[in-house]
């Protein structure tokens, strides 16, 4: 019974920063590759970033150089540091266990956390 809880979203001015957190409970371990996803109004959910159990990372081209994904092995928590935010980053952000190519693996998504970037 896995539950993923995202937090840290909010309203920020373009160029600002936010740090998102994903807390996982249930049968999820440090061996899992974890990813961040986002969905803007009227758009499909898209993969943003992932981190493997050994700390390897990968990013979507739209966020590379601006976002950083990290994880805390001690507690089932994954983070997304977002810098130089742009209005086009506005979306609901979700986390999920995923494959090494960013395919989400848990069928149930959390509530997500809203990120709104004003121009």
Beta strands, then each sheet from edge to edge (+ up, - down):
strand 1: 3-7
strand 2: 10-13
strand 3: 18-25
strand 4: 34-39
strand 5: 46-51
strand 6: 57-59
strand 7: 67-72
strand 8: 77-82
strand 9: 91-97
strand 10: 113-118
sheet 1: 1+ 3- 8+ 7-
sheet 2: 2+ 10+ 9- 4+ 5- 6+
end
